[in-house]
């Protein structure tokens, strides 16, 4: 495992986990150029509107995906992400109590595939879905066609944010499932 400073533009990342063998090259240093000002003309998706509230490290520390999401692929990402991450050990079952709100709030990968959300594009290599894409995007990987789709999906979560803000502002005990989903899509869940 490497520290965050190792993840720089031009670095080739080798992925070898239970779900895939894959490599990609970083176009940016980790954590930079999240809103790089670019856009795809055909999609009219403006990256400057992409403002995730949490970093992947913060999300893992708070508790997402029942602690199961990345247990077999820690070597792909900065070691700092896993220092205080709420995760089960590899091979152990998911644990809902590790979620920030202690509630299940996700669909299985099987369901994502059934709904046609995975893969989202022929160039999509993020076999675990949106969060894996976000982690790789945050590291500095860019695939414009896939990025546009995933940023559009993230943007669609504004409706959930608005509902929580309108109906449960400052009451963390209200709408816990929706709040957990907001966290898992890097929206402010503590409004």
N, C-alpha and C positions, 0 to 999 in steps of 0.2 A: 504494500500500500504506500501511496505517495501523499505528501502534503499538498495543499492547495497551490503553492507557488510552482510546483512541478507542471501544472496544467496550463501551458502557454501556447500561443498561436504557433501552428506548425507541428505540434506534438501529435504523433500517431498513437491512438488509444486502441489497444487490443482487448477485445471482449471475449471471454471464455467462461460461460456459466452454464447452468442447467438448461437454459432455454435457447442459447444461441452462441455461435462463434461468428464474430463480426469485427471489423475495424473501421475507424473513422479518424479524420484529421481535424484538429481544432483550428478554427479560423480566428478566434479571439482568445485572449487570456481569460481564465475562469473568473466569472462574476462581473465581467465587463461587457459593454455593448449589448445589454439586454434589450434596450430600446435603441436600436442602431439606426433609426430613421429611414430604413429602406422599406420598400413595399413591392408587392407583385401587382402589376398593372391589371391583369385579368381578374384578380380577386379583390382589388381595392382594400386589402388588409394593410393597415398602417401599423408598423411595429411600434411607433412612438406611443400608441395607445395601450401597449402591453406593459402593465405595471404590476407584476406579482407582488403581493404584500409580504410574503415570507420567502426566504431562501430555502432550497432543499434541506440544508442542515437544520434550519429552524423547524421545519415541518417534521423531520425525523425525531428531533428532540422533544417536540410537543406531543407526538404520538399520532401516527397515521397508519391506515391500512392494517390494523390489528397487529402491527409489529412484524408482519410477514413479508412485506413487499420486496425487500432487497437483501435477504439473508444470504443468498448465494452469489451476489455480484458486488460485494464491497470493494474488491480490488480495482474495480473500474473507476471509482470515485475517490475524492479526497478523504484521507483518513480522519480528518477533523469532523467530518459529517457523522461519524459513528462513535465518537467519544462518549456522548451522553444520549445517543439515540435509544428510543424505546423500541426494542426489537426482540423477537424470540430467537432462540438458537436455531441454526439450520436444521431442518428436519422436524422441528416441533410445529404443532398446529398453531394457527392464528389465535390471538388472544385479544378479544374485544376490549378487555379492561385496559390495554395499553393505549387505546385511542384517547385522545385528549378529552373527549366528552363521554368516554366509556360506553359508546354505543356503536353498533354496526351501521356503517353508512357507505356502502360501496356495492357495486355489482362484480361478479366474478369475471375473470378473463373469458371464460366460456360464454358468458352472457354478452360481453362486449363483441366477441366474434359473431355470435348469433345475430346481433343487431346490425352487423356490418360496420362497426366502428373500428375494428382492427382487421387488417391494417387499414389506415385511413387513406393511403395513396400507394401506388406501386413502388415508390421510393421509400416508403415507411419501413424502418428497421426496428422500431420501438415496440417489440413484441409484448411488452407489459403495459402499454397504453400511455396515457397522457403524462403521468408523473415521470416515467422513464424518459419521455421526450423532454420534459422540462429540465430534468437533471442534466441531460446531454446538452440541451440548449444553453443552460446556465454555465456549463463547462466551456462552451465556445464552439460547439458544433452547429453548423447551419445547413439546412436542406430547405431552400425557399418554398418549394411546393408543399412540403409537410409542415413547415413552420406556419404557413398561412392558415392551414386547416386547424392546427392545434391552437393557434392564437384566437381564431374565430370561436373555437369551443370554449376556451377560457373566457372570452368576452361574453358568451351567452350566460355565464354564471352571474352576471350583474343582476338578473331578475331575482335570484335567491338572496343576494346581498341586500337588494332593495326590500324584499319581503321581511327579512330579519330586522333590518334597520327600522322599518315602519312598525312592525308588530312586536318586537321584543328587545328594542334598544336597551342596553345596559342591564339586561337580565340573562345572564349566562345559563340559567336553568330553563329558559324558554327556547323552543325549537332546537334541541340538541342535535338531532339528525341532520338538519339543514346546516347547522353551524359546523358539524364535523365534515360535511361535504364541502363547505366553503374552505375550510382548512386544507382539505385534500386537493383543492384546486387553487391554492395559494391566494385566497381572498381573506380579508380580515374577518375572523370568526368571533372576535371579542367586542364587536360594536355594541 
